[in-house]
Amino acid sequence: MRILVLSDIHGDYYSMKRALDAQSAAEAIVFCGDGAEQFDYIQSTYPDKQVIGVRGNCDWSSALPPTETVTVGGKTLFVTHGHLFQAKFTVYNMICAAREQHADILLFGHTHQAMTDYDDGLYMMNPGACSGYGASYGVIDITSKGDIVTNIIKIQNR
């Protein structure tokens, strides 16, 4: 199963569309905040996919939740934007919250810095910002054996 992970779209429909088109085989799309209008677009345009999203610090009037814990492909995902956990300073608070939810994968945004990591059974990903120069997104593959593979993909400039 493939999961497309987007964050910090900030109105950049072009980069978002490039990511969505490139990963059309993804069965689930996770949005980690800051672009609630773009999340609404994804939800209405891809009704056949599992779409999960959380509110970011720039999504002032959004009804999206601040965090979400969901099961996708047999794995538990803890999703947050990161601002409520001081993501620009530390990942520790988010790791603790993810472990409290017994998550296999922690997904967050906010810093605009793409990263993947693994710590004692917990996979972590920040897909970076899907906006502007250097835009990126994340892909998670859950294999038939239950293995998890994470990748960051840069979007080519216009």
PASEBA-1860 file (N, C-alpha, C; in nm, 3 decimals):
! residues 158
1> MRILVLSD> 0.083/-0.118/0.000/0.000/0.000/0.000/0.088/0.124/0.000 ~ 0.049/0.222/-0.078/0.124/0.348/-0.086/0.043/0.461/-0.023 ~ 0.114/0.542/0.058/0.055/0.659/0.123/0.131/0.782/0.076 ~ 0.058/0.882/0.025/0.116/1.010/-0.012/0.102/1.104/0.107 ~ 0.211/1.170/0.145/0.210/1.260/0.261/0.243/1.402/0.214 ~ 0.152/1.494/0.243/0.167/1.634/0.204/0.159/1.723/0.327 ~ 0.230/1.835/0.323/0.221/1.932/0.431/0.257/2.070/0.378 ~ 0.212/2.171/0.448/0.251/2.310/0.421/0.237/2.346/0.274
9> IHGDYYSM> 0.118/2.325/0.221/0.090/2.355/0.080/0.077/2.506/0.060 ~ 0.023/2.575/0.157/0.014/2.722/0.157/-0.037/2.779/0.025 ~ -0.139/2.717/-0.033/-0.202/2.770/-0.153/-0.133/2.735/-0.284 ~ -0.026/2.658/-0.282/0.048/2.623/-0.403/-0.017/2.501/-0.471 ~ -0.126/2.528/-0.543/-0.198/2.421/-0.612/-0.110/2.352/-0.716 ~ -0.020/2.426/-0.779/0.066/2.368/-0.882/0.152/2.255/-0.824 ~ 0.223/2.281/-0.715/0.309/2.178/-0.655/0.225/2.063/-0.601 ~ 0.112/2.096/-0.540/0.024/1.991/-0.487/-0.023/1.900/-0.600
17> KRALDAQS> -0.066/1.959/-0.710/-0.116/1.880/-0.824/-0.004/1.794/-0.882 ~ 0.117/1.847/-0.887/0.231/1.768/-0.936/0.251/1.644/-0.849 ~ 0.243/1.661/-0.718/0.259/1.548/-0.626/0.145/1.447/-0.643 ~ 0.023/1.497/-0.650/-0.093/1.408/-0.665/-0.088/1.331/-0.796 ~ -0.049/1.397/-0.904/-0.039/1.330/-1.034/0.073/1.226/-1.035 ~ 0.185/1.259/-0.974/0.299/1.167/-0.971/0.270/1.043/-0.887 ~ 0.182/1.056/-0.789/0.153/0.945/-0.699/0.006/0.902/-0.710 ~ -0.043/0.895/-0.831/-0.184/0.860/-0.853/-0.219/0.720/-0.802
25> AAEAIVFC> -0.119/0.633/-0.786/-0.145/0.498/-0.736/-0.159/0.492/-0.584 ~ -0.130/0.601/-0.516/-0.142/0.603/-0.370/-0.287/0.575/-0.331 ~ -0.305/0.489/-0.233/-0.439/0.455/-0.187/-0.486/0.547/-0.075 ~ -0.392/0.614/-0.010/-0.426/0.707/0.098/-0.344/0.834/0.082 ~ -0.403/0.946/0.125/-0.335/1.075/0.123/-0.345/1.133/0.263 ~ -0.230/1.169/0.319/-0.228/1.230/0.453/-0.180/1.374/0.438 ~ -0.256/1.465/0.496/-0.224/1.608/0.492/-0.189/1.652/0.634 ~ -0.068/1.707/0.651/-0.017/1.745/0.784/-0.033/1.893/0.815
33> GDGAEQFD> -0.131/1.960/0.754/-0.163/2.097/0.792/-0.102/2.206/0.707 ~ -0.158/2.326/0.722/-0.124/2.449/0.650/-0.157/2.438/0.501 ~ -0.286/2.446/0.477/-0.342/2.439/0.343/-0.479/2.372/0.347 ~ -0.562/2.412/0.443/-0.692/2.348/0.462/-0.779/2.356/0.337 ~ -0.769/2.466/0.262/-0.846/2.477/0.138/-0.800/2.372/0.037 ~ -0.670/2.349/0.031/-0.618/2.247/-0.058/-0.659/2.107/-0.010 ~ -0.668/2.088/0.123/-0.717/1.962/0.177/-0.861/1.937/0.130 ~ -0.944/2.041/0.136/-1.083/2.028/0.090/-1.087/1.988/-0.057
41> YIQSTYPD> -0.999/2.048/-0.137/-0.990/2.013/-0.279/-0.954/1.865/-0.296 ~ -0.854/1.818/-0.222/-0.811/1.678/-0.231/-0.926/1.586/-0.193 ~ -0.993/1.618/-0.083/-1.101/1.534/-0.034/-1.214/1.522/-0.137 ~ -1.249/1.633/-0.202/-1.358/1.629/-0.299/-1.316/1.572/-0.434 ~ -1.189/1.585/-0.469/-1.141/1.539/-0.599/-1.105/1.391/-0.600 ~ -1.071/1.336/-0.484/-1.028/1.196/-0.474/-1.115/1.118/-0.375 ~ -1.246/1.104/-0.405/-1.334/1.035/-0.311/-1.305/0.886/-0.296 ~ -1.230/0.830/-0.390/-1.197/0.687/-0.386/-1.076/0.657/-0.297
49> KQVIGVRG> -1.010/0.761/-0.247/-0.891/0.741/-0.163/-0.923/0.772/-0.017 ~ -0.850/0.709/0.073/-0.860/0.743/0.214/-0.782/0.873/0.233 ~ -0.850/0.979/0.278/-0.788/1.110/0.294/-0.797/1.150/0.441 ~ -0.680/1.178/0.499/-0.669/1.212/0.641/-0.602/1.349/0.650 ~ -0.649/1.434/0.740/-0.587/1.565/0.753/-0.599/1.624/0.891 ~ -0.505/1.713/0.922/-0.506/1.787/1.049/-0.488/1.936/1.020 ~ -0.524/2.014/1.118/-0.515/2.160/1.109/-0.373/2.207/1.142 ~ -0.324/2.303/1.064/-0.195/2.364/1.092/-0.211/2.500/1.156
57> NCDWSSAL> -0.102/2.563/1.191/-0.108/2.694/1.256/-0.158/2.805/1.164 ~ -0.157/2.783/1.034/-0.209/2.883/0.939/-0.351/2.850/0.892 ~ -0.410/2.745/0.945/-0.546/2.704/0.908/-0.646/2.755/1.013 ~ -0.655/2.888/1.026/-0.726/2.951/1.137/-0.871/2.909/1.150 ~ -0.946/2.904/1.041/-1.089/2.875/1.052/-1.123/2.730/1.018 ~ -1.024/2.645/1.011/-1.047/2.506/0.972/-1.112/2.426/1.085 ~ -1.198/2.334/1.046/-1.261/2.244/1.143/-1.182/2.114/1.157 ~ -1.068/2.104/1.087/-0.985/1.983/1.098/-0.933/1.968/1.241
65> PPTETVTV> -0.912/1.845/1.286/-0.861/1.824/1.421/-0.712/1.861/1.431 ~ -0.662/1.890/1.550/-0.521/1.923/1.566/-0.429/1.801/1.554 ~ -0.482/1.684/1.588/-0.408/1.558/1.572/-0.506/1.452/1.524 ~ -0.452/1.346/1.468/-0.534/1.235/1.422/-0.454/1.107/1.441 ~ -0.518/1.005/1.492/-0.458/0.873/1.502/-0.545/0.779/1.422 ~ -0.490/0.721/1.317/-0.567/0.636/1.226/-0.486/0.512/1.189 ~ -0.557/0.410/1.144/-0.493/0.290/1.094/-0.504/0.289/0.943 ~ -0.390/0.276/0.878/-0.382/0.270/0.732/-0.291/0.154/0.696
73> GGKTLFVT> -0.338/0.065/0.613/-0.255/-0.047/0.571/-0.207/-0.133/0.687 ~ -0.286/-0.140/0.793/-0.249/-0.221/0.908/-0.150/-0.154/1.003 ~ -0.114/-0.029/0.977/-0.020/0.045/1.062/-0.091/0.165/1.125 ~ -0.054/0.197/1.247/-0.113/0.312/1.317/-0.029/0.435/1.289 ~ -0.097/0.540/1.240/-0.033/0.667/1.209/-0.077/0.772/1.311 ~ 0.019/0.846/1.364/-0.011/0.963/1.446/0.025/1.084/1.361 ~ -0.077/1.168/1.332/-0.059/1.281/1.241/-0.081/1.411/1.317 ~ 0.010/1.505/1.300/-0.003/1.638/1.359/0.069/1.737/1.268
81> HGHLFQAK> 0.037/1.864/1.284/0.113/1.964/1.210/0.249/1.984/1.278 ~ 0.247/1.985/1.409/0.372/1.997/1.484/0.384/2.121/1.569 ~ 0.311/2.226/1.535/0.325/2.351/1.610/0.282/2.337/1.756 ~ 0.186/2.251/1.784/0.140/2.232/1.922/0.240/2.152/2.005 ~ 0.340/2.093/1.937/0.441/2.011/2.004/0.581/2.073/1.993 ~ 0.588/2.200/1.954/0.714/2.273/1.941/0.809/2.205/1.841 ~ 0.756/2.165/1.726/0.832/2.089/1.626/0.955/2.164/1.573 ~ 0.953/2.295/1.577/1.070/2.370/1.528/1.189/2.361/1.622
89> FTVYNMIC> 1.165/2.312/1.744/1.271/2.303/1.843/1.310/2.160/1.877 ~ 1.211/2.068/1.871/1.237/1.930/1.912/1.132/1.836/1.854 ~ 1.170/1.712/1.831/1.072/1.610/1.792/1.030/1.527/1.913 ~ 1.095/1.547/2.026/1.071/1.466/2.145/0.924/1.464/2.187 ~ 0.860/1.581/2.192/0.720/1.589/2.235/0.628/1.511/2.142 ~ 0.654/1.519/2.012/0.573/1.444/1.915/0.598/1.294/1.926 ~ 0.723/1.257/1.949/0.755/1.115/1.967/0.680/1.059/2.087 ~ 0.680/1.133/2.197/0.607/1.089/2.317/0.458/1.075/2.287
97> AAREQHAD> 0.400/1.172/2.219/0.257/1.166/2.186/0.227/1.047/2.093 ~ 0.314/1.023/1.996/0.295/0.911/1.904/0.305/0.778/1.979 ~ 0.400/0.768/2.069/0.415/0.644/2.147/0.295/0.622/2.240 ~ 0.239/0.729/2.294/0.119/0.716/2.378/0.002/0.659/2.299 ~ 0.001/0.686/2.169/-0.105/0.635/2.081/-0.068/0.500/2.020 ~ 0.046/0.445/2.059/0.096/0.317/2.007/0.113/0.322/1.854 ~ 0.160/0.436/1.805/0.177/0.456/1.661/0.299/0.383/1.607 ~ 0.287/0.341/1.484/0.400/0.285/1.409/0.472/0.395/1.332
105> ILLFGHTH> 0.394/0.499/1.294/0.447/0.607/1.210/0.400/0.742/1.264 ~ 0.493/0.835/1.280/0.464/0.973/1.318/0.480/1.060/1.194 ~ 0.376/1.137/1.161/0.379/1.227/1.046/0.352/1.369/1.094 ~ 0.437/1.463/1.050/0.420/1.602/1.091/0.478/1.695/0.985 ~ 0.452/1.824/1.001/0.502/1.927/0.909/0.559/2.043/0.989 ~ 0.515/2.163/0.955/0.544/2.289/1.023/0.684/2.344/0.999 ~ 0.788/2.263/1.000/0.925/2.316/0.990/0.966/2.345/0.846 ~ 0.894/2.292/0.749/0.927/2.303/0.607/1.057/2.230/0.573
113> QAMTDYDD> 1.108/2.150/0.664/1.231/2.075/0.644/1.198/1.926/0.634 ~ 1.218/1.870/0.516/1.188/1.729/0.495/1.285/1.641/0.575 ~ 1.230/1.534/0.634/1.314/1.439/0.706/1.241/1.307/0.722 ~ 1.318/1.201/0.728/1.267/1.071/0.770/1.365/1.016/0.872 ~ 1.313/0.941/0.966/1.398/0.883/1.069/1.328/0.761/1.126 ~ 1.400/0.687/1.206/1.347/0.569/1.272/1.407/0.564/1.411 ~ 1.322/0.537/1.512/1.371/0.528/1.648/1.293/0.421/1.723 ~ 1.358/0.311/1.750/1.303/0.207/1.837/1.157/0.172/1.804
121> GLYMMNPG> 1.132/0.135/1.679/1.000/0.091/1.637/0.909/0.200/1.584 ~ 0.952/0.325/1.588/0.871/0.436/1.540/0.935/0.500/1.417 ~ 0.864/0.496/1.306/0.907/0.567/1.185/0.857/0.710/1.195 ~ 0.938/0.806/1.150/0.901/0.947/1.155/0.921/1.009/1.018 ~ 0.828/1.097/0.980/0.843/1.167/0.853/0.785/1.307/0.862 ~ 0.863/1.402/0.812/0.815/1.535/0.779/0.837/1.545/0.629 ~ 0.731/1.557/0.548/0.749/1.558/0.403/0.806/1.689/0.349 ~ 0.828/1.786/0.436/0.873/1.918/0.391/0.753/1.996/0.341
129> ACSGYGAS> 0.779/2.111/0.284/0.672/2.197/0.233/0.642/2.164/0.088 ~ 0.515/2.140/0.060/0.472/2.117/-0.079/0.434/2.252/-0.139 ~ 0.530/2.343/-0.135/0.508/2.479/-0.186/0.641/2.546/-0.213 ~ 0.638/2.635/-0.313/0.754/2.718/-0.342/0.874/2.642/-0.396 ~ 0.986/2.713/-0.400/1.111/2.655/-0.448/1.155/2.545/-0.352 ~ 1.195/2.432/-0.406/1.239/2.320/-0.323/1.124/2.239/-0.265 ~ 1.005/2.252/-0.322/0.888/2.179/-0.273/0.914/2.029/-0.271 ~ 0.853/1.963/-0.173/0.871/1.818/-0.161/0.746/1.755/-0.100
137> YGVIDITS> 0.743/1.624/-0.107/0.635/1.547/-0.044/0.693/1.413/-0.002 ~ 0.615/1.339/0.074/0.661/1.210/0.122/0.579/1.096/0.066 ~ 0.641/0.980/0.058/0.575/0.857/0.017/0.610/0.749/0.118 ~ 0.509/0.679/0.163/0.529/0.565/0.252/0.472/0.442/0.183 ~ 0.553/0.339/0.173/0.506/0.212/0.119/0.502/0.112/0.233 ~ 0.387/0.047/0.247/0.372/-0.062/0.343/0.364/-0.189/0.261 ~ 0.464/-0.274/0.274/0.473/-0.393/0.191/0.376/-0.501/0.238 ~ 0.360/-0.603/0.156/0.271/-0.713/0.190/0.318/-0.787/0.315
145> KGDIVTNI> 0.446/-0.776/0.348/0.500/-0.837/0.470/0.486/-0.745/0.591 ~ 0.435/-0.623/0.568/0.418/-0.528/0.678/0.537/-0.438/0.701 ~ 0.637/-0.445/0.614/0.753/-0.357/0.626/0.713/-0.215/0.584 ~ 0.784/-0.116/0.638/0.757/0.024/0.609/0.880/0.084/0.541 ~ 0.855/0.151/0.427/0.962/0.219/0.354/0.918/0.364/0.334 ~ 1.004/0.458/0.377/0.972/0.600/0.364/1.066/0.667/0.264 ~ 1.011/0.761/0.188/1.091/0.837/0.091/1.043/0.981/0.084 ~ 1.137/1.071/0.064/1.107/1.212/0.037/1.134/1.235/-0.112
153> IKIQNR> 1.041/1.303/-0.179/1.056/1.329/-0.322/1.049/1.479/-0.346 ~ 1.148/1.531/-0.415/1.152/1.673/-0.450/1.070/1.695/-0.576 ~ 0.996/1.803/-0.581/0.919/1.840/-0.699/1.008/1.927/-0.787 ~ 1.017/1.888/-0.913/1.100/1.963/-1.007/1.043/2.102/-1.027 ~ 1.131/2.201/-1.040/1.089/2.338/-1.062/1.013/2.350/-1.194 ~ 0.936/2.453/-1.203/0.852/2.477/-1.321/0.935/2.499/-1.444
END
